[in-house]
Amino acid sequence: MSIRTIEWTGDSLLLLDQRALPGKESVLRCSNASGVAGAIRTMVVRGAPAIGVAAAFGLVLAVPCTRGGKRPWREAFAAAAEELGGTRPTAVNLFWAIERMRGAASTLPDDPEEARRGLENEAVAIYEEDIAANRAMGAHGARLLPDGASVLTHCNAGALATAGYGTALGVIRAAYAAGKRIHVYVDETRPFLQGARLTAWELMKDRIPCTLVTDNMAAKLLGDGKIQAAIVGADRIAGNGDVANKIGTYGVAVLCRVHKVPFYVAAPCSTIDPGVRTGKGIPIEERDADEVTHLAGKRIAPDGVRVYNPAFDVTPARYVTAIVTEKGVLLPPLSRAIRDLFR
């Protein structure tokens, strides 16, 4: 892969700092669980699958390499799990990965060296499974995109949002690799500009034709008949098929329905949360006002203005044409498809 978001060295976690892209490719080294938590919180690493993978390795780093630590490894592990779980409330992959690591920890011996090896094996498995899932998603979803299609994306659901390859961009990559002539219209995705800074960068790196547009240009593109499909990722999908994704996704889905354009969601099964019945039960993170009042570190809004900055919105299942997972394409009624998937 040309893009490495996450790299494990055995004693630290290397994260491509997504705050610096596209101007600079720099790597942040995390040598403890708190460092990983800080990187997740400040969006050095972002995207639900990537957050989950990073958290898994963060829990490995919580366990001392040798005997004679200041406290039992299970205590340090539990504290790290609590800290990591408090970083991003909407991304369910974070909690899925933590619970999986907790399950692995419960079977491990008290010896910290052996425990760390066991946890490392589990984290590496989560990492490798994520890449495999993304490639499987790509293969399933590529069939949905017609040759010659112009595809609209929102936010970044590519290699940068995962362990590698991507969810929504994985589908686009697979279609393009299969020889389909795909052109991508990239929503800039305000206020954090993941589309402008990250998706456009990924597509250009892979030489996939793309055009950057502001979010409020999507309606004109659809009205002019220039879009044949829209595809996005997800941070959490409720049991009925409601989809939480980056703020602005809901508007894209409604526009697609009005203009009779398919709206697809690509996400691994770990992003589906059948324990949450509808999208109303999904917690929505509200982020710092500076993301709205400042652009590239420069204030663009009056000092003291009130700001509302939810990071996500929820698209009702009725606007979703299909959900692409590594196990296949889920079609409406989505609540039944999700029930069958987890049966």
C-alpha positions as CSV (number, residue, x, y, z in Angstrom):
1,M,0.0,0.0,0.0
2,S,1.2,3.5,-0.9
3,I,-0.4,5.0,2.2
4,R,0.5,3.7,5.7
5,T,-1.7,5.2,8.4
6,I,-0.7,3.0,11.2
7,E,2.5,1.1,11.8
8,W,3.4,-1.1,14.8
9,T,7.1,-1.4,15.7
10,G,6.9,-3.7,18.6
11,D,7.5,-1.0,21.3
12,S,5.6,2.0,19.8
13,L,2.8,2.9,17.5
14,L,3.6,5.2,14.5
15,L,0.7,7.3,13.3
16,L,0.7,9.4,10.1
17,D,-0.3,12.8,11.5
18,Q,-3.5,13.6,9.5
19,R,-3.6,17.2,10.9
20,A,-0.5,18.0,8.8
21,L,-1.8,16.7,5.5
22,P,-1.7,17.4,2.6
23,G,1.2,19.9,3.1
24,K,3.5,17.5,5.0
25,E,3.7,13.8,5.7
26,S,4.9,13.5,9.3
27,V,4.7,10.6,11.7
28,L,3.8,10.8,15.4
29,R,5.4,8.1,17.7
30,C,3.3,6.9,20.6
31,S,5.1,4.9,23.3
32,N,2.2,4.6,25.8
33,A,-1.6,4.3,26.0
34,S,-2.0,8.0,27.0
35,G,-0.2,9.1,23.9
36,V,-2.5,7.0,21.7
37,A,-5.5,8.4,23.5
38,G,-4.3,11.9,22.8
39,A,-3.7,11.2,19.2
40,I,-7.2,9.9,18.8
41,R,-8.7,12.8,20.7
42,T,-6.8,15.5,18.6
43,M,-7.5,13.7,15.3
44,V,-3.9,12.8,14.5
45,V,-5.6,9.5,13.7
46,R,-9.3,9.5,12.7
47,G,-11.9,7.4,11.0
48,A,-13.8,4.8,13.0
49,P,-11.8,1.7,11.8
50,A,-8.4,3.4,12.3
51,I,-9.4,4.6,15.7
52,G,-10.3,1.0,16.7
53,V,-7.0,-0.3,15.5
54,A,-5.0,2.4,17.2
55,A,-6.8,1.8,20.5
56,A,-6.0,-1.9,20.3
57,F,-2.3,-1.1,20.0
58,G,-2.7,1.5,22.8
59,L,-3.8,-1.2,25.1
60,V,-0.7,-3.3,24.2
61,L,1.4,-0.3,25.2
62,A,-0.4,-0.1,28.6
63,V,1.2,-3.4,29.6
64,P,4.8,-3.2,30.8
65,C,7.4,-5.2,28.7
66,T,9.0,-6.7,31.8
67,R,8.2,-7.9,35.3
68,G,8.5,-5.5,38.2
69,G,6.1,-2.8,37.0
70,K,4.7,-0.2,39.4
71,R,1.3,-1.9,39.4
72,P,-0.2,-5.2,38.1
73,W,-0.7,-5.2,34.3
74,R,-4.4,-5.8,34.6
75,E,-4.8,-2.6,36.6
76,A,-2.8,-0.6,34.0
77,F,-4.8,-2.2,31.2
78,A,-8.1,-1.4,32.8
79,A,-7.1,2.3,33.3
80,A,-5.9,2.6,29.7
81,A,-9.2,1.0,28.4
82,E,-11.1,3.6,30.4
83,E,-9.0,6.5,29.0
84,L,-9.1,5.3,25.4
85,G,-12.9,4.7,25.6
86,G,-13.4,8.4,26.6
87,T,-11.8,9.8,23.4
88,R,-14.4,9.7,20.7
89,P,-18.0,8.7,21.7
90,T,-19.6,8.2,18.3
91,A,-17.1,5.8,16.6
92,V,-18.3,2.4,17.7
93,N,-15.2,0.6,16.3
94,L,-13.3,2.1,19.2
95,F,-15.5,0.3,21.8
96,W,-15.6,-2.8,19.7
97,A,-11.8,-3.0,19.6
98,I,-11.6,-2.3,23.4
99,E,-14.1,-5.0,24.2
100,R,-12.2,-7.5,21.9
101,M,-8.9,-6.7,23.7
102,R,-10.7,-7.0,27.1
103,G,-11.8,-10.5,26.0
104,A,-8.3,-11.4,25.0
105,A,-6.9,-10.0,28.3
106,S,-9.3,-12.1,30.4
107,T,-7.7,-15.3,29.0
108,L,-4.0,-14.3,29.6
109,P,-1.7,-15.1,32.5
110,D,-0.6,-12.7,35.2
111,D,2.9,-12.6,33.9
112,P,3.2,-9.2,32.1
113,E,5.6,-10.4,29.4
114,E,3.3,-13.2,28.3
115,A,0.3,-11.0,28.6
116,R,1.8,-8.3,26.4
117,R,2.7,-10.9,23.7
118,G,-0.9,-12.2,23.8
119,L,-2.4,-8.7,23.5
120,E,0.1,-7.8,20.7
121,N,-1.1,-10.9,18.7
122,E,-4.7,-9.8,19.2
123,A,-4.0,-6.2,18.1
124,V,-2.1,-7.3,15.0
125,A,-5.0,-9.6,14.1
126,I,-7.4,-6.7,14.4
127,Y,-5.1,-4.6,12.1
128,E,-4.8,-7.4,9.5
129,E,-8.5,-8.2,9.6
130,D,-9.4,-4.6,9.0
131,I,-7.3,-4.5,5.8
132,A,-8.8,-7.8,4.6
133,A,-12.3,-6.5,5.4
134,N,-11.7,-3.4,3.4
135,R,-10.5,-5.3,0.4
136,A,-13.5,-7.6,0.6
137,M,-15.8,-4.5,0.8
138,G,-14.1,-3.1,-2.2
139,A,-14.8,-6.2,-4.2
140,H,-18.5,-6.3,-3.2
141,G,-19.1,-2.6,-3.7
142,A,-17.2,-2.2,-7.0
143,R,-20.1,-4.1,-8.7
144,L,-22.5,-1.3,-7.7
145,L,-20.6,1.5,-9.6
146,P,-21.2,1.6,-13.3
147,D,-18.4,2.1,-15.8
148,G,-18.0,5.8,-16.6
149,A,-19.7,6.9,-13.3
150,S,-19.1,10.1,-11.5
151,V,-19.2,9.4,-7.8
152,L,-19.8,11.9,-5.0
153,T,-18.0,11.3,-1.6
154,H,-18.2,13.1,1.7
155,C,-15.5,13.2,4.4
156,N,-12.7,10.7,4.2
157,A,-13.3,7.0,4.2
158,G,-10.1,5.8,2.6
159,A,-6.8,4.3,3.7
160,L,-6.4,7.2,6.1
161,A,-9.6,6.3,8.0
162,T,-8.7,2.6,8.3
163,A,-5.7,0.3,8.7
164,G,-5.4,0.5,4.9
165,Y,-7.2,0.5,1.6
166,G,-10.4,2.2,2.9
167,T,-14.2,1.6,3.0
168,A,-15.9,4.0,0.6
169,L,-12.7,4.8,-1.1
170,G,-11.9,1.1,-1.1
171,V,-15.0,0.5,-3.2
172,I,-13.8,3.3,-5.6
173,R,-10.3,1.9,-5.7
174,A,-11.5,-1.6,-6.5
175,A,-13.8,-0.3,-9.3
176,Y,-11.0,1.7,-10.7
177,A,-8.5,-1.2,-10.5
178,A,-11.1,-3.4,-12.3
179,G,-10.8,-1.0,-15.3
180,K,-13.9,1.1,-14.7
181,R,-13.7,4.7,-15.7
182,I,-14.6,6.4,-12.4
183,H,-14.4,10.1,-11.6
184,V,-14.8,11.3,-8.0
185,Y,-16.3,14.5,-6.9
186,V,-14.9,15.2,-3.4
187,D,-17.0,17.3,-0.9
188,E,-14.5,19.4,1.0
189,T,-16.4,18.4,4.2
190,R,-16.4,21.4,6.5
191,P,-15.5,22.3,9.1
192,F,-12.4,20.0,9.4
193,L,-12.0,19.6,5.7
194,Q,-11.3,15.9,5.6
195,G,-12.4,15.8,2.0
196,A,-10.3,18.7,0.8
197,R,-7.2,17.8,2.8
198,L,-7.3,14.0,2.9
199,T,-9.6,12.4,0.3
200,A,-8.3,14.5,-2.6
201,W,-4.8,13.8,-1.4
202,E,-5.4,10.0,-1.4
203,L,-7.1,10.0,-4.8
204,M,-4.4,12.0,-6.4
205,K,-1.7,9.8,-4.9
206,D,-3.4,6.8,-6.5
207,R,-4.0,8.8,-9.8
208,I,-7.8,8.3,-9.6
209,P,-9.5,11.3,-11.4
210,C,-11.1,13.6,-8.9
211,T,-12.6,17.1,-8.6
212,L,-12.8,19.0,-5.4
213,V,-16.1,20.9,-4.6
214,T,-17.4,22.8,-1.6
215,D,-20.2,21.0,0.3
216,N,-22.9,23.4,-1.0
217,M,-22.2,22.5,-4.6
218,A,-23.5,19.0,-4.3
219,A,-27.1,20.0,-5.0
220,K,-26.1,21.7,-8.3
221,L,-24.0,18.7,-9.4
222,L,-26.9,16.3,-8.7
223,G,-29.4,18.7,-10.3
224,D,-27.2,18.9,-13.5
225,G,-27.1,15.1,-13.7
226,K,-23.4,14.9,-13.1
227,I,-23.5,12.3,-10.3
228,Q,-24.4,8.7,-10.8
229,A,-23.8,7.5,-7.3
230,A,-22.8,8.7,-3.8
231,I,-20.8,6.6,-1.4
232,V,-19.7,7.4,2.2
233,G,-18.3,5.6,5.2
234,A,-19.8,5.4,8.7
235,D,-18.9,5.8,12.3
236,R,-21.8,3.8,13.7
237,I,-24.8,2.1,12.1
238,A,-27.8,1.4,14.3
239,G,-29.8,-1.9,14.2
240,N,-32.4,-0.4,11.9
241,G,-29.9,0.8,9.4
242,D,-29.7,4.5,10.5
243,V,-26.2,5.7,9.7
244,A,-24.1,8.2,11.8
245,N,-21.3,9.7,9.6
246,K,-19.5,13.0,9.3
247,I,-21.8,16.1,9.6
248,G,-23.3,16.9,6.2
249,T,-23.9,13.3,5.2
250,Y,-27.6,13.5,5.9
251,G,-27.9,16.4,3.5
252,V,-26.1,14.4,0.7
253,A,-28.5,11.5,1.2
254,V,-31.6,13.6,1.0
255,L,-30.3,15.3,-2.2
256,C,-29.6,11.8,-3.7
257,R,-33.2,10.7,-2.9
258,V,-34.7,13.8,-4.6
259,H,-32.6,13.3,-7.7
260,K,-33.0,9.5,-7.8
261,V,-29.3,8.8,-7.4
262,P,-28.2,5.8,-5.3
263,F,-26.7,6.6,-1.9
264,Y,-24.3,3.8,-0.6
265,V,-22.6,3.3,2.7
266,A,-19.5,1.2,3.0
267,A,-18.5,0.0,6.5
268,P,-17.2,-3.2,8.2
269,C,-19.5,-5.2,10.3
270,S,-17.7,-3.9,13.4
271,T,-19.3,-0.5,12.6
272,I,-22.8,-1.9,12.9
273,D,-24.1,-1.6,16.5
274,P,-27.3,-3.8,16.7
275,G,-27.5,-2.9,20.4
276,V,-28.6,0.6,19.4
277,R,-32.1,0.2,18.0
278,T,-32.3,3.5,16.0
279,G,-30.1,6.4,15.1
280,K,-31.6,8.4,18.0
281,G,-29.6,6.2,20.4
282,I,-26.2,7.1,18.8
283,P,-24.2,9.6,20.9
284,I,-23.1,12.6,18.8
285,E,-19.8,14.1,19.6
286,E,-19.7,17.9,19.7
287,R,-16.2,19.3,19.0
288,D,-14.3,22.4,19.8
289,A,-15.7,25.7,18.5
290,D,-12.2,26.6,17.0
291,E,-12.9,24.2,14.2
292,V,-15.7,26.5,13.0
293,T,-14.3,29.9,14.0
294,H,-10.8,29.3,12.6
295,L,-9.4,28.1,9.3
296,A,-5.8,26.9,9.1
297,G,-5.2,28.5,12.5
298,K,-6.6,31.9,11.4
299,R,-9.8,33.3,12.9
300,I,-12.5,33.8,10.3
301,A,-15.5,34.5,12.7
302,P,-16.2,37.4,15.1
303,D,-14.6,36.9,18.5
304,G,-17.1,35.6,21.1
305,V,-19.7,34.3,18.5
306,R,-21.7,31.3,19.7
307,V,-20.9,28.0,17.9
308,Y,-22.7,24.7,17.4
309,N,-20.3,22.1,16.1
310,P,-21.7,18.5,16.1
311,A,-19.1,16.2,14.4
312,F,-21.8,13.8,13.0
313,D,-25.3,13.6,11.8
314,V,-27.6,10.6,11.4
315,T,-29.0,9.6,8.0
316,P,-32.3,7.7,8.4
317,A,-32.2,4.2,6.9
318,R,-34.9,5.1,4.3
319,Y,-32.4,7.2,2.4
320,V,-29.8,4.5,2.2
321,T,-29.8,2.4,-1.0
322,A,-27.4,-0.2,0.3
323,I,-24.8,-0.9,3.0
324,V,-21.6,-2.5,1.7
325,T,-19.8,-4.8,4.2
326,E,-17.0,-7.3,4.0
327,K,-19.7,-10.1,4.2
328,G,-21.7,-8.7,1.2
329,V,-24.2,-5.9,0.3
330,L,-27.1,-5.3,2.6
331,L,-30.3,-4.2,0.9
332,P,-33.5,-2.8,2.3
333,P,-35.3,-3.5,4.5
334,L,-32.0,-2.8,6.3
335,S,-33.3,-3.7,9.8
336,R,-34.0,-7.3,8.5
337,A,-30.7,-7.5,6.6
338,I,-28.8,-6.5,9.8
339,R,-30.7,-8.9,11.9
340,D,-29.9,-11.7,9.4
341,L,-26.2,-10.7,9.4
342,F,-25.8,-11.1,13.1
343,R,-28.1,-14.1,13.5
